[in-house]
Amino acid sequence: MLRSRYEAVIVGGGHNGLVAAAYLARAGRRVLVLERLDHVGGLAVSARAFPGVDARLSRYSYLVSLLPSKVVADLGLRVTLRRRRYASYTPVGESGLLVDNGDAARTAASFARITGGTDELDAWRRFYGMTADVAARVAPTLLEPLADRAAMRRLVGDEAWRDLFERPIGEVVDERFADDTVRGVVLTDALIGTFADPSDPGLLANRCLLYHVIGDGTGDWNVPVGGMGAVSGALADAARAAGAEILTGAEVLAVDASGEVAFRDAGGEHAVVGERVLANVPPAVLARLLGGTEPAPEGAQLKVNMVLSRLPRLKDPAVDPEAAFSGTFHINEGRDQLARAFAEASAGRIPTLPPAEVYCHSLTDPSILGQGLREAGAHTMTLFGLHMPARLFRDDPAGAREAALRATLASMNRVLAEPVEDCLLRAPDGGLCLEAKTPVDLETEAGLPGGHIFHRDLSWPYGEPGRWGVETDLERVLLCGAGARRGGGVSGIPGHNAAMALLG
Ligand SMILES: Cc1cc2nc3c(=O)[nH]c(=O)nc-3n(C[C@H](O)[C@H](O)[C@H](O)COP(=O)(O)OP(=O)(O)OC[C@H]3O[C@@H](n4cnc5c(N)ncnc54)[C@H](O)[C@@H]3O)c2cc1C
């Protein structure tokens, strides 16, 4: 039985909405979460994507870096995030660059083989030493009221301020590194989910890089054991245990400045009043629910989920596929290849050689596969393709999806010793275990305006001091999702911050 009034009504049951609900309910507030789908988690979910195949794939987001340990501890979450032994592998001709978290000498030998000396590794260590220092300083501030620009500058120091916050990251990378492959590996963190030229003075790519290197004070990208659904499941459990009410199948139709929220479920249309309304939905969706409009942002990625009967063979005899695919496997992501793909996509064409990265979750956490698949040597493979803006898919969504998928698999096959198609598992119905999601698919299925994975472009982690970065023009309405300042990614940070703003 729903009440007619709550201290907080949360619009959307994505992971951030669940974090806000858990904190508020634990503080004794009456909380209602309204989620339009029949399940919670939003973009942090697991799915059995292929009929009859016992593999729980992280359908959208897949790695966790930004979720603070403090949130995990505060909410008593039973979540295990496992560090990957290998950070990345980048095929180069018949060889490749391996970054091995567990063997510094092997990493050094790989750099020497690919770059012809020690300069690039030295530059790499200096750059990531700087980002590690920024991570340790900035990450704790993400759960505090905002610092202003000057305070953030003092916090990170002159060198990091200049190279990460002021100069285009493309320029910085070109200056610090000489090797095209190494430059590209660094730049991918600036371009994930972000359609930008890293040399652009607008610094959008810098913001993207920053959030990719500061997560939880380390910047490590860890594997959520059990898949992304395990993270959202733990959050929903924590929220419910604290007394939050979570209603699925409840689509919010309108939000009023007074705090009234109109929604529809199987039983018809209803209204509840929240002293505060917390919007977990993207800002453009909130604008619509408030009766206005806001231009949709533009997402730019192709996500491909696969189940393989076996790992593909590599051209590089020195590296085991299990090592190469357990970290981030970079495909045609050299600096110049990234620039070419950006230029082609900006001109309205699917890139000739789409840059992408893949990783196999099941190599670090086999628990997402049923026993039969595990014993047969099957693996999940996740591909995240860059520079595939929504504009490419507007006119002919299905045809363009097919073309983008074909080009992306061909791009991958260029760096493998055999076509990945030969390694795809067939489901009992005969279909290949492969699904592709374009930005337009995400807009349609997941309600993401423009298919933008961070709800809108990422913002700097500083602002008006004393505020939480979740405020809107309306006193009773707060953002608690990825579109808030310091939001984006699986972090729970905007959920936490909205709860703190409410609790005062
Ligand atoms: C393909 C892809 C890959 C990604 N990979 C990663 C990754 O590996 N690591 C990472 O950190 N981040 C990744 N991200 C980004 C990350 O998933 C998101 O930024 C984050 O999950 C957003 O969480 P959220 O809770 O703020 O919003 P969402 O997860 O978008 O949740 C919003 C919720 O609101 C609901 N909703 C919408 N409209 C209404 C309505 N009218 N009424 C009621 N409910 C409504 C939605 O159904 C949804 O459940 C990825 C995203 C995508 C799409």
The ligand as an SDF file (V2000), in Angstrom:
LIG
                    3D

 53 58  0  0  0  0  0  0  0  0999 V2000
   27.0980    0.4110  -23.1860 C   0  0  0  0  0  0  0  0  0  0  0  0
   27.5190    1.0760  -21.9120 C   0  0  0  0  0  0  0  0  0  0  0  0
   28.7110    0.7110  -21.3110 C   0  0  0  0  0  0  0  0  0  0  0  0
   29.1180    1.3410  -20.1410 C   0  0  0  0  0  0  0  0  0  0  0  0
   30.2380    0.8940  -19.5250 N   0  0  0  0  0  0  0  0  0  0  0  0
   30.5470    1.3770  -18.3070 C   0  0  0  0  0  0  0  0  0  0  0  0
   31.5360    0.7420  -17.5170 C   0  0  0  0  0  0  0  0  0  0  0  0
   32.0920   -0.2880  -17.8850 O   0  0  0  0  0  0  0  0  0  0  0  0
   31.8270    1.2950  -16.3090 N   0  0  0  0  0  0  0  0  0  0  0  0
   31.1980    2.4130  -15.8410 C   0  0  0  0  0  0  0  0  0  0  0  0
   31.5320    2.8850  -14.7500 O   0  0  0  0  0  0  0  0  0  0  0  0
   30.2010    2.9930  -16.5550 N   0  0  0  0  0  0  0  0  0  0  0  0
   29.8500    2.4880  -17.7450 C   0  0  0  0  0  0  0  0  0  0  0  0
   28.7890    3.0110  -18.4260 N   0  0  0  0  0  0  0  0  0  0  0  0
   28.0850    4.1940  -17.8910 C   0  0  0  0  0  0  0  0  0  0  0  0
   27.2100    3.8210  -16.7020 C   0  0  0  0  0  0  0  0  0  0  0  0
   26.5640    2.6060  -16.9440 O   0  0  0  0  0  0  0  0  0  0  0  0
   26.1470    4.9050  -16.4380 C   0  0  0  0  0  0  0  0  0  0  0  0
   26.7220    6.1880  -16.4670 O   0  0  0  0  0  0  0  0  0  0  0  0
   25.4830    4.6590  -15.0950 C   0  0  0  0  0  0  0  0  0  0  0  0
   25.1110    3.3130  -14.9600 O   0  0  0  0  0  0  0  0  0  0  0  0
   24.2650    5.5410  -14.9370 C   0  0  0  0  0  0  0  0  0  0  0  0
   23.6150    5.1780  -13.7470 O   0  0  0  0  0  0  0  0  0  0  0  0
   22.3640    5.9890  -13.2090 P   0  0  0  0  0  0  0  0  0  0  0  0
   21.8260    5.2550  -12.0380 O   0  0  0  0  0  0  0  0  0  0  0  0
   22.7400    7.4120  -12.9730 O   0  0  0  0  0  0  0  0  0  0  0  0
   21.3180    6.0100  -14.3950 O   0  0  0  0  0  0  0  0  0  0  0  0
   20.6390    4.8180  -15.2140 P   0  0  0  0  0  0  0  0  0  0  0  0
   21.3650    3.5570  -15.0530 O   0  0  0  0  0  0  0  0  0  0  0  0
   20.4480    5.3430  -16.6140 O   0  0  0  0  0  0  0  0  0  0  0  0
   19.2310    4.6520  -14.5130 O   0  0  0  0  0  0  0  0  0  0  0  0
   18.1370    5.4990  -14.7610 C   0  0  0  0  0  0  0  0  0  0  0  0
   16.8750    4.7170  -14.4620 C   0  0  0  0  0  0  0  0  0  0  0  0
   15.7470    5.5530  -14.6530 O   0  0  0  0  0  0  0  0  0  0  0  0
   14.7160    4.7710  -15.2520 C   0  0  0  0  0  0  0  0  0  0  0  0
   13.7700    5.6630  -15.8920 N   0  0  0  0  0  0  0  0  0  0  0  0
   13.9410    6.3940  -17.0220 C   0  0  0  0  0  0  0  0  0  0  0  0
   12.8320    7.1110  -17.2760 N   0  0  0  0  0  0  0  0  0  0  0  0
   11.9450    6.8320  -16.2860 C   0  0  0  0  0  0  0  0  0  0  0  0
   10.5990    7.2620  -15.9910 C   0  0  0  0  0  0  0  0  0  0  0  0
    9.9550    8.1460  -16.7710 N   0  0  0  0  0  0  0  0  0  0  0  0
    9.9910    6.7550  -14.8930 N   0  0  0  0  0  0  0  0  0  0  0  0
   10.6250    5.8650  -14.0720 C   0  0  0  0  0  0  0  0  0  0  0  0
   11.8830    5.4090  -14.3320 N   0  0  0  0  0  0  0  0  0  0  0  0
   12.5310    5.9150  -15.4000 C   0  0  0  0  0  0  0  0  0  0  0  0
   15.4880    3.8950  -16.2230 C   0  0  0  0  0  0  0  0  0  0  0  0
   14.7390    2.7670  -16.6240 O   0  0  0  0  0  0  0  0  0  0  0  0
   16.7060    3.5220  -15.3870 C   0  0  0  0  0  0  0  0  0  0  0  0
   16.4930    2.3600  -14.6190 O   0  0  0  0  0  0  0  0  0  0  0  0
   28.3270    2.3730  -19.5780 C   0  0  0  0  0  0  0  0  0  0  0  0
   27.1030    2.6910  -20.1440 C   0  0  0  0  0  0  0  0  0  0  0  0
   26.6960    2.0560  -21.2920 C   0  0  0  0  0  0  0  0  0  0  0  0
   25.3720    2.4060  -21.8910 C   0  0  0  0  0  0  0  0  0  0  0  0
  1  2  1  0
  2  3  1  0
  2 52  2  0
  3  4  2  0
  4  5  1  0
  4 50  1  0
  5  6  2  0
  6  7  1  0
  6 13  1  0
  7  8  2  0
  7  9  1  0
  9 10  1  0
 10 11  2  0
 10 12  1  0
 12 13  2  0
 13 14  1  0
 14 15  1  0
 14 50  1  0
 15 16  1  0
 16 17  1  0
 16 18  1  0
 18 19  1  0
 18 20  1  0
 20 21  1  0
 20 22  1  0
 22 23  1  0
 23 24  1  0
 24 25  2  0
 24 26  1  0
 24 27  1  0
 27 28  1  0
 28 29  2  0
 28 30  1  0
 28 31  1  0
 31 32  1  0
 32 33  1  0
 33 34  1  0
 33 48  1  0
 34 35  1  0
 35 36  1  0
 35 46  1  0
 36 37  1  0
 36 45  1  0
 37 38  2  0
 38 39  1  0
 39 40  1  0
 39 45  2  0
 40 41  1  0
 40 42  2  0
 42 43  1  0
 43 44  2  0
 44 45  1  0
 46 47  1  0
 46 48  1  0
 48 49  1  0
 50 51  2  0
 51 52  1  0
 52 53  1  0
M  END
$$$$
